[in-house]
Amino acid sequence: MSFPQLVISFAISFSLLLIAMTVHEFAHGLAAYKLGDSTARFSGRLTLNPLAHIDPFWTILLPLVLFLSSSGHFVFGAAKPVPINYRALKNPKRDIIWIGLSGPLANLILAFIIAQVLKFIPLSGIPVYLLLNLLLINVILALFNLIPIPPLDGSRVLMGLLPERLSQQYISFERYGFIILFAFIFLGVLDRFLWPMVALVIRLLGVSV
């Protein structure tokens, strides 16, 4: 792949990833707001404006490094987490589950909508390419975030389900979360579980990527 092609490919992949991440973080903020916490709203994060959710490292540098190191075959990243004040929630133990699930669910809902567009609206060429890739990114982002490793969304769900004492012990591992996560990625542990699940969800959506 030539350098101009690499630049164009990254720009497309990054734009689609940014859309998926924005929907994801907006859903977290909206769920928290509906459950009693206005922190996201007052901090300007209850918005679909992608600029409000960009983190210099996780949203820009990490996707760029992954894209270049994989010769343009892989791009992934994360948005700036939406701030949550758990003390403001009506029922913190229960509400943290819904807040944790809201981001992945929003991505899966968007993937479902895209699948319906692809199945029932006659499209071809570039629009199909963009929609298929946006669908794939949303599914990957949803399932990846459901992994119960702090600080991913799956850990918030598990934290809400565990008894209080175990929940506090579990969340104390958050400082090591990214180290554990990157170790699993490097060792290929996630590949054995994540990609089969992604393939299963896409088959259930009735599309071929």
Backbone as JSON, one array per atom type, in Angstrom:
{
  "sequence": "MSFPQLVISFAISFSLLLIAMTVHEFAHGLAAYKLGDSTARFSGRLTLNPLAHIDPFWTILLPLVLFLSSSGHFVFGAAKPVPINYRALKNPKRDIIWIGLSGPLANLILAFIIAQVLKFIPLSGIPVYLLLNLLLINVILALFNLIPIPPLDGSRVLMGLLPERLSQQYISFERYGFIILFAFIFLGVLDRFLWPMVALVIRLLGVSV",
  "N": [[0.84, -1.19, 0.0], [0.67, 2.14, -0.97], [1.99, 5.31, 0.27], [0.11, 7.55, 0.02], [-2.27, 6.05, -0.27], [-2.29, 4.77, 2.17], [-2.66, 6.91, 3.91], [-5.22, 7.8, 3.14], [-6.72, 5.51, 3.71], [-6.36, 5.33, 6.49], [-7.59, 7.71, 7.28], [-10.26, 7.19, 6.6], [-10.84, 4.88, 8.18], [-10.33, 5.89, 10.73], [-12.25, 7.93, 10.92], [-14.65, 6.46, 10.87], [-14.3, 4.94, 13.19], [-14.31, 6.98, 15.05], [-16.95, 7.86, 14.9], [-18.3, 5.61, 15.94], [-17.21, 5.5, 18.55], [-18.06, 7.93, 19.57], [-20.86, 7.67, 19.64], [-20.95, 5.61, 21.49], [-19.86, 6.79, 23.9], [-21.62, 8.93, 24.26], [-23.94, 7.52, 24.82], [-23.32, 6.43, 27.31], [-23.18, 8.8, 28.84], [-25.81, 9.74, 28.54], [-27.32, 7.7, 29.71], [-26.4, 7.86, 32.36], [-27.29, 10.42, 32.98], [-30.09, 10.14, 32.8], [-30.41, 8.51, 34.95], [-29.92, 10.05, 37.12], [-27.45, 11.42, 37.38], [-25.86, 14.33, 36.51], [-23.35, 14.99, 35.65], [-21.98, 14.48, 33.19], [-23.47, 16.03, 31.45], [-23.06, 18.66, 32.43], [-20.35, 18.86, 32.04], [-20.08, 19.04, 29.35], [-20.18, 16.73, 27.87], [-22.41, 15.34, 27.11], [-23.18, 14.92, 24.32], [-23.23, 14.55, 20.74], [-21.14, 15.48, 19.38], [-18.1, 14.74, 18.06], [-15.65, 15.94, 18.79], [-15.79, 16.55, 21.48], [-15.23, 14.21, 22.76], [-12.7, 13.33, 22.28], [-9.57, 11.97, 23.11], [-6.17, 12.72, 23.38], [-4.19, 10.63, 23.41], [-5.51, 8.0, 23.5], [-7.48, 8.24, 21.52], [-6.3, 9.32, 19.24], [-3.37, 8.97, 18.98], [-2.94, 6.2, 19.69], [-4.69, 4.71, 17.82], [-3.38, 5.5, 15.44], [-0.76, 4.46, 15.74], [-1.33, 1.69, 15.93], [-2.47, 1.29, 13.43], [-0.38, 1.91, 11.65], [1.59, 0.1, 12.48], [0.42, -2.28, 11.81], [0.46, -2.23, 9.13], [-1.7, -0.95, 7.93], [-3.86, -2.64, 8.34], [-5.27, -2.8, 10.7], [-7.12, -0.91, 13.04], [-7.74, 0.69, 16.06], [-9.1, 2.11, 19.06], [-9.83, 4.38, 21.79], [-12.27, 6.5, 23.32], [-12.31, 9.54, 25.3], [-13.17, 8.82, 28.58], [-16.52, 9.19, 29.77], [-17.29, 11.32, 32.46], [-18.48, 10.11, 35.56], [-20.52, 10.51, 38.38], [-20.98, 8.55, 40.87], [-22.25, 8.75, 43.31], [-24.35, 10.41, 42.84], [-26.23, 8.96, 41.57], [-29.42, 7.33, 41.45], [-29.76, 4.71, 42.33], [-26.98, 3.44, 42.96], [-25.68, 0.84, 42.87], [-27.29, -0.71, 41.19], [-27.61, 1.01, 39.0], [-25.05, 1.37, 37.93], [-24.69, -0.87, 36.44], [-26.48, -0.54, 34.28], [-25.42, 1.79, 33.16], [-22.91, 0.86, 32.41], [-23.65, -1.05, 30.48], [-24.87, 0.53, 28.57], [-23.23, 1.83, 26.62], [-22.02, -0.31, 24.95], [-24.5, -1.44, 24.12], [-25.6, 0.67, 22.63], [-23.82, 0.74, 20.48], [-24.33, -1.78, 19.36], [-26.99, -1.48, 18.64], [-26.75, 0.52, 16.7], [-25.26, -0.93, 14.85], [-27.17, -2.84, 14.15], [-29.1, -1.23, 12.9], [-27.62, -0.33, 10.7], [-27.26, -2.78, 9.43], [-29.88, -3.32, 8.6], [-30.27, -1.28, 6.77], [-28.4, -2.03, 4.82], [-29.52, -4.43, 4.0], [-32.05, -3.81, 2.99], [-32.03, -1.51, 1.45], [-31.06, -0.7, -1.77], [-27.78, -0.49, -2.38], [-24.43, 0.24, -3.5], [-20.89, -0.1, -4.17], [-18.83, 2.49, -2.84], [-20.54, 3.51, -0.66], [-21.55, 1.07, 0.43], [-19.18, -0.17, 1.23], [-18.3, 1.63, 3.23], [-20.43, 1.52, 5.08], [-20.42, -1.21, 5.8], [-17.93, -1.41, 7.05], [-18.31, 0.39, 9.15], [-20.32, -0.91, 10.53], [-18.9, -3.25, 11.31], [-16.9, -2.14, 12.97], [-18.48, -1.08, 15.03], [-19.57, -3.41, 16.16], [-17.24, -4.73, 17.03], [-16.28, -2.82, 18.88], [-18.35, -2.83, 20.75], [-18.39, -5.53, 21.76], [-15.75, -5.82, 22.63], [-15.65, -3.96, 24.71], [-17.28, -5.18, 26.54], [-15.78, -7.0, 27.83], [-14.81, -8.18, 30.98], [-12.67, -6.61, 32.27], [-11.21, -4.2, 34.22], [-10.59, -0.85, 32.99], [-12.83, -1.38, 31.4], [-16.23, -1.55, 30.07], [-17.5, -3.91, 30.76], [-16.45, -4.52, 33.23], [-17.71, -2.69, 34.87], [-20.3, -3.6, 34.82], [-19.98, -6.11, 36.04], [-19.06, -5.23, 38.51], [-21.37, -4.09, 39.55], [-22.89, -6.34, 39.91], [-21.57, -7.96, 41.72], [-21.25, -8.75, 45.26], [-20.91, -6.14, 47.73], [-18.39, -6.1, 49.14], [-16.72, -7.8, 47.62], [-16.93, -6.43, 45.24], [-15.54, -4.02, 45.73], [-12.96, -5.01, 46.13], [-12.49, -6.1, 43.65], [-12.6, -3.86, 41.89], [-10.35, -2.56, 42.7], [-8.3, -3.51, 41.21], [-8.2, -2.0, 38.99], [-6.13, -0.23, 38.39], [-4.26, -1.84, 37.26], [-5.46, -2.68, 35.03], [-5.16, -1.97, 32.23], [-2.63, -2.97, 31.74], [-3.02, -5.71, 32.08], [-4.88, -6.09, 30.05], [-3.49, -5.37, 27.67], [-1.53, -7.32, 27.8], [-3.05, -9.65, 27.43], [-3.93, -9.14, 24.83], [-1.48, -9.09, 23.44], [-0.61, -11.71, 23.86], [-2.48, -13.05, 22.46], [-4.76, -14.0, 23.62], [-7.28, -12.74, 23.68], [-8.01, -12.89, 21.02], [-8.91, -15.48, 20.63], [-11.42, -15.5, 21.71], [-12.75, -13.05, 21.19], [-12.88, -12.52, 18.32], [-14.33, -14.79, 17.26], [-16.82, -14.27, 18.52], [-17.46, -11.79, 17.42], [-17.77, -12.53, 14.74], [-19.99, -14.22, 15.04], [-22.03, -12.44, 15.9], [-22.22, -10.78, 13.66], [-23.11, -12.62, 11.76], [-25.61, -13.15, 12.88], [-26.79, -10.7, 12.46], [-27.2, -10.89, 9.81], [-25.58, -10.13, 7.67], [-22.78, -9.96, 5.39], [-19.45, -9.52, 5.86]],
  "CA": [[0.0, 0.0, 0.0], [1.46, 3.36, -1.08], [1.76, 6.25, 1.37], [-1.18, 8.23, -0.13], [-3.35, 5.09, 0.01], [-2.25, 4.55, 3.61], [-3.26, 8.09, 4.54], [-6.66, 7.78, 2.86], [-7.28, 4.38, 4.44], [-6.4, 5.69, 7.91], [-8.6, 8.76, 7.46], [-11.57, 6.55, 6.56], [-10.98, 4.02, 9.35], [-10.37, 6.74, 11.92], [-13.54, 8.62, 10.93], [-15.67, 5.49, 11.26], [-14.06, 4.62, 14.6], [-14.72, 8.15, 15.84], [-18.41, 7.83, 14.95], [-18.69, 4.54, 16.87], [-16.82, 5.88, 19.9], [-18.91, 9.05, 19.99], [-22.16, 7.07, 19.99], [-20.7, 4.83, 22.71], [-19.7, 7.67, 25.07], [-22.88, 9.67, 24.41], [-24.9, 6.62, 25.46], [-22.96, 6.38, 28.73], [-23.58, 10.06, 29.45], [-27.27, 9.83, 28.55], [-27.81, 6.75, 30.72], [-26.1, 8.43, 33.67], [-28.17, 11.58, 33.16], [-31.44, 9.63, 33.06], [-30.4, 7.82, 36.25], [-29.74, 11.02, 38.18], [-26.15, 12.09, 37.41], [-25.76, 15.35, 35.46], [-21.93, 15.35, 35.46], [-21.65, 14.47, 31.77], [-24.13, 17.18, 30.83], [-22.4, 19.9, 32.85], [-18.97, 18.87, 31.53], [-20.13, 19.15, 27.9], [-19.99, 15.42, 27.25], [-23.69, 14.78, 26.67], [-23.25, 15.45, 22.97], [-22.76, 13.7, 19.64], [-20.01, 16.15, 18.74], [-16.92, 13.9, 18.32], [-14.55, 16.71, 19.38], [-15.93, 16.55, 22.94], [-14.88, 12.9, 23.29], [-11.36, 12.96, 21.83], [-8.43, 11.92, 24.01], [-4.99, 12.76, 22.52], [-3.48, 9.35, 23.29], [-6.36, 6.85, 23.19], [-8.3, 8.46, 20.33], [-5.51, 9.72, 18.08], [-2.06, 8.34, 18.89], [-3.04, 4.74, 19.69], [-5.15, 4.21, 16.51], [-2.36, 5.75, 14.42], [0.32, 3.5, 15.95], [-1.84, 0.37, 15.57], [-2.69, 1.26, 11.99], [0.91, 1.88, 10.97], [2.31, -1.12, 12.84], [-0.23, -3.41, 11.14], [0.5, -1.92, 7.69], [-3.0, -0.53, 7.46], [-4.88, -3.69, 8.45], [-6.0, -2.78, 11.97], [-7.17, 0.36, 13.75], [-8.61, 0.62, 17.23], [-8.78, 3.15, 20.03], [-10.85, 4.63, 22.81], [-12.58, 7.91, 23.55], [-12.14, 10.0, 26.68], [-14.31, 8.31, 29.34], [-17.49, 10.15, 30.3], [-17.22, 11.35, 33.93], [-19.69, 9.65, 36.26], [-20.55, 10.68, 39.83], [-21.82, 7.44, 41.31], [-23.05, 9.17, 44.48], [-25.53, 11.14, 42.38], [-27.17, 8.01, 40.98], [-30.56, 6.99, 42.31], [-29.44, 3.4, 42.92], [-25.64, 3.22, 42.38], [-25.36, -0.58, 42.63], [-28.05, -1.14, 40.02], [-27.44, 1.93, 37.87], [-23.74, 1.2, 37.31], [-24.86, -1.93, 35.44], [-27.11, 0.05, 33.1], [-24.47, 2.72, 32.55], [-21.89, 0.04, 31.76], [-24.22, -1.7, 29.3], [-25.43, 1.49, 27.61], [-22.32, 2.08, 25.49], [-22.06, -1.45, 24.02], [-25.84, -1.59, 23.53], [-25.76, 1.71, 21.6], [-23.06, 0.29, 19.31], [-25.03, -2.91, 18.73], [-28.21, -0.93, 18.01], [-26.31, 1.18, 15.46], [-24.9, -2.01, 13.92], [-28.43, -3.42, 13.68], [-29.7, -0.27, 11.96], [-26.81, -0.38, 9.48], [-27.56, -4.06, 8.77], [-31.18, -3.2, 7.93], [-30.06, -0.42, 5.6], [-27.7, -2.82, 3.81], [-30.38, -5.51, 3.51], [-33.31, -3.38, 2.37], [-31.83, -0.38, 0.54], [-30.08, -1.09, -2.79], [-26.58, 0.34, -2.43], [-23.26, -0.44, -4.05], [-19.67, 0.7, -4.21], [-18.26, 3.13, -1.64], [-21.47, 3.51, 0.47], [-21.59, -0.27, 1.04], [-17.88, -0.35, 1.89], [-18.27, 2.44, 4.45], [-21.41, 1.0, 6.03], [-19.94, -2.5, 6.29], [-16.83, -1.17, 7.99], [-18.87, 1.02, 10.33], [-20.99, -1.99, 11.25], [-17.88, -4.1, 11.91], [-16.26, -1.39, 14.06], [-19.43, -0.99, 16.14], [-19.66, -4.72, 16.8], [-15.98, -4.96, 17.74], [-16.23, -1.91, 20.02], [-19.33, -3.28, 21.74], [-17.97, -6.78, 22.39], [-14.48, -5.58, 23.33], [-15.93, -3.25, 25.95], [-17.98, -6.04, 27.48], [-14.79, -7.83, 28.54], [-14.82, -7.72, 32.38], [-11.36, -6.17, 32.77], [-11.26, -2.75, 34.47], [-11.82, -0.1, 33.23], [-13.82, -1.6, 30.34], [-17.61, -1.51, 30.54], [-17.85, -5.19, 31.37], [-16.06, -4.48, 34.64], [-18.74, -1.92, 35.58], [-21.44, -4.5, 34.96], [-19.62, -7.1, 37.05], [-18.97, -4.53, 39.78], [-22.72, -3.93, 40.04], [-23.47, -7.65, 40.22], [-20.88, -8.57, 42.84], [-21.49, -8.2, 46.6], [-20.16, -4.91, 47.94], [-17.0, -6.35, 49.53], [-16.02, -8.33, 46.46], [-16.92, -5.37, 44.24], [-14.46, -3.1, 46.06], [-11.71, -5.71, 45.88], [-12.37, -6.26, 42.2], [-12.31, -2.58, 41.23], [-9.0, -2.12, 43.08], [-7.37, -3.97, 40.18], [-8.32, -1.12, 37.81], [-4.83, 0.37, 38.08], [-3.5, -2.81, 36.46], [-6.35, -3.14, 33.98], [-4.62, -1.85, 30.87], [-1.49, -3.87, 31.64], [-3.6, -7.04, 31.86], [-5.55, -6.07, 28.75], [-2.48, -5.4, 26.61], [-0.89, -8.63, 27.88], [-3.97, -10.59, 26.79], [-3.91, -8.85, 23.39], [-0.17, -9.5, 22.93], [-0.52, -13.17, 23.9], [-3.49, -13.61, 21.58], [-5.86, -14.6, 24.39], [-8.56, -12.15, 23.28], [-8.34, -13.32, 19.66], [-9.61, -16.76, 20.68], [-12.78, -15.29, 22.17], [-13.37, -11.86, 20.62], [-13.2, -12.61, 16.9], [-15.48, -15.68, 17.03], [-18.04, -13.6, 18.94], [-17.74, -10.77, 16.41], [-18.3, -13.25, 13.57], [-21.33, -14.71, 15.38], [-22.97, -11.31, 15.91], [-22.41, -10.34, 12.27], [-23.99, -13.62, 11.12], [-26.96, -12.94, 13.41], [-27.3, -9.5, 11.81], [-27.58, -11.25, 8.47], [-24.76, -9.47, 6.65], [-21.49, -10.59, 5.11], [-18.4, -8.49, 5.85]],
  "C": [[0.88, 1.25, 0.0], [1.12, 4.32, 0.06], [0.44, 7.02, 1.21], [-2.37, 7.31, 0.16], [-3.45, 4.82, 1.5], [-2.93, 5.7, 4.35], [-4.77, 8.09, 4.36], [-7.34, 6.68, 3.67], [-7.39, 4.69, 5.93], [-7.49, 6.72, 8.17], [-10.01, 8.16, 7.49], [-11.82, 5.73, 7.82], [-11.12, 4.85, 10.63], [-11.72, 7.45, 12.04], [-14.66, 7.69, 11.38], [-15.54, 5.11, 12.73], [-14.54, 5.75, 15.49], [-16.24, 8.21, 15.97], [-18.88, 6.81, 16.0], [-18.38, 4.92, 18.32], [-17.69, 7.02, 20.44], [-20.29, 8.56, 20.42], [-22.04, 6.33, 21.33], [-20.66, 5.73, 23.95], [-20.96, 8.51, 25.32], [-23.9, 8.82, 25.16], [-24.6, 6.5, 26.95], [-23.45, 7.64, 29.45], [-25.09, 10.19, 29.57], [-27.86, 8.91, 29.61], [-27.59, 7.31, 32.12], [-27.04, 9.6, 33.98], [-29.59, 11.14, 33.5], [-31.55, 8.97, 34.44], [-30.02, 8.75, 37.4], [-28.43, 11.77, 38.23], [-26.01, 13.05, 36.23], [-24.32, 15.75, 35.15], [-21.57, 15.45, 33.98], [-22.25, 15.68, 31.06], [-23.4, 18.48, 31.16], [-20.96, 20.0, 32.36], [-18.92, 18.9, 30.0], [-19.97, 17.84, 27.17], [-21.29, 14.76, 26.79], [-23.99, 15.33, 25.28], [-22.75, 14.42, 21.97], [-21.67, 14.4, 18.83], [-18.74, 15.36, 19.05], [-15.78, 14.64, 19.03], [-14.59, 16.69, 20.91], [-15.42, 15.26, 23.56], [-13.46, 12.46, 22.94], [-10.34, 13.03, 22.97], [-7.17, 11.86, 23.15], [-4.29, 11.42, 22.32], [-4.4, 8.25, 22.77], [-7.12, 7.01, 21.88], [-7.48, 8.75, 19.08], [-4.22, 8.91, 17.94], [-2.14, 6.82, 18.81], [-3.58, 4.19, 18.37], [-4.11, 4.38, 15.41], [-1.23, 4.73, 14.52], [-0.12, 2.1, 15.53], [-2.01, 0.22, 14.06], [-1.37, 1.12, 11.24], [1.66, 0.58, 11.24], [1.71, -2.36, 12.18], [-0.28, -3.22, 9.62], [-0.89, -1.62, 7.12], [-4.11, -1.54, 7.59], [-5.72, -3.59, 9.72], [-5.95, -1.39, 12.59], [-8.16, 0.23, 14.9], [-8.18, 1.69, 18.21], [-9.9, 3.31, 21.03], [-11.07, 6.13, 22.94], [-12.27, 8.26, 25.0], [-13.37, 9.55, 27.47], [-15.23, 9.43, 29.84], [-17.41, 10.14, 31.82], [-18.55, 10.98, 34.55], [-19.51, 9.89, 37.76], [-21.52, 9.65, 40.39], [-22.69, 7.8, 42.5], [-24.32, 9.89, 44.07], [-26.59, 10.21, 41.79], [-28.26, 7.63, 41.98], [-30.32, 5.68, 43.05], [-28.08, 2.98, 42.35], [-25.34, 1.77, 42.01], [-26.05, -1.11, 41.39], [-27.71, -0.29, 38.8], [-26.1, 1.79, 37.19], [-23.79, 0.1, 36.24], [-25.42, -1.36, 34.15], [-26.19, 1.03, 32.39], [-23.38, 1.94, 31.8], [-22.4, -0.59, 30.48], [-24.61, -0.73, 28.2], [-24.54, 1.73, 26.4], [-22.31, 0.94, 24.49], [-23.42, -1.64, 23.36], [-26.07, -0.56, 22.42], [-25.02, 1.3, 20.33], [-23.76, -0.85, 18.59], [-26.32, -2.45, 18.06], [-27.85, -0.24, 16.69], [-25.93, 0.14, 14.42], [-26.15, -2.65, 13.32], [-29.09, -2.52, 12.64], [-28.95, -0.31, 10.62], [-27.12, -1.66, 8.71], [-28.88, -3.99, 8.02], [-31.07, -2.33, 6.68], [-29.42, -1.23, 4.48], [-28.6, -3.89, 3.19], [-31.55, -5.01, 2.68], [-33.19, -2.17, 1.45], [-30.76, -0.75, -0.47], [-28.92, -0.09, -2.88], [-25.44, -0.45, -3.03], [-22.05, 0.48, -3.94], [-19.23, 1.24, -2.85], [-19.25, 3.16, -0.46], [-21.54, 2.17, 1.19], [-20.31, -0.53, 1.81], [-17.84, 0.39, 3.22], [-19.22, 1.89, 5.5], [-20.98, -0.33, 6.62], [-18.84, -2.32, 7.33], [-17.32, -0.5, 9.26], [-19.61, -0.01, 11.19], [-19.98, -2.85, 12.0], [-17.23, -3.41, 13.12], [-17.18, -1.3, 15.26], [-19.55, -2.32, 16.88], [-18.4, -5.01, 17.61], [-15.92, -4.1, 19.0], [-17.17, -2.37, 21.13], [-18.82, -4.51, 22.5], [-16.67, -6.62, 23.17], [-14.74, -4.93, 24.68], [-16.69, -4.08, 26.97], [-17.05, -7.0, 28.21], [-14.68, -7.31, 29.98], [-13.43, -7.45, 32.96], [-11.45, -4.67, 32.99], [-10.25, -2.02, 33.58], [-12.86, -0.27, 32.12], [-15.22, -1.74, 30.93], [-18.05, -2.8, 31.22], [-17.5, -5.24, 32.85], [-17.08, -3.71, 35.46], [-19.97, -2.8, 35.82], [-21.17, -5.51, 36.07], [-19.55, -6.47, 38.44], [-20.36, -4.35, 40.4], [-23.36, -5.23, 40.47], [-22.85, -8.29, 41.45], [-21.34, -7.99, 44.18], [-20.52, -7.04, 46.87], [-18.68, -5.16, 48.26], [-16.18, -6.85, 48.35], [-15.9, -7.27, 45.36], [-15.76, -4.4, 44.48], [-13.09, -3.73, 45.82], [-11.44, -5.82, 44.38], [-11.95, -4.97, 41.53], [-10.94, -2.06, 41.61], [-7.96, -2.55, 42.07], [-7.37, -3.06, 38.96], [-6.98, -0.51, 37.43], [-3.96, -0.54, 37.21], [-4.28, -3.24, 35.22], [-5.74, -3.1, 32.59], [-3.4, -2.74, 30.67], [-1.98, -5.29, 31.35], [-4.19, -7.14, 30.47], [-4.54, -6.18, 27.61], [-1.72, -6.73, 26.62], [-1.73, -9.69, 27.19], [-3.97, -10.4, 25.26], [-2.62, -9.37, 22.78], [-0.06, -11.02, 22.86], [-1.57, -13.85, 23.03], [-4.67, -14.24, 22.29], [-7.21, -14.07, 23.92], [-8.99, -12.62, 21.89], [-9.18, -14.6, 19.67], [-11.08, -16.6, 21.05], [-13.49, -14.15, 21.42], [-13.8, -12.06, 19.18], [-14.3, -13.63, 16.59], [-16.81, -15.06, 17.42], [-18.45, -12.52, 17.94], [-18.37, -11.43, 15.18], [-19.72, -13.75, 13.82], [-22.35, -13.59, 15.32], [-23.25, -10.84, 14.48], [-23.29, -11.32, 11.51], [-25.43, -13.44, 11.59], [-27.61, -11.7, 12.8], [-27.66, -9.74, 10.34], [-26.81, -10.55, 7.37], [-23.46, -10.22, 6.5], [-20.44, -9.49, 4.97], [-17.15, -9.03, 5.17]]
}
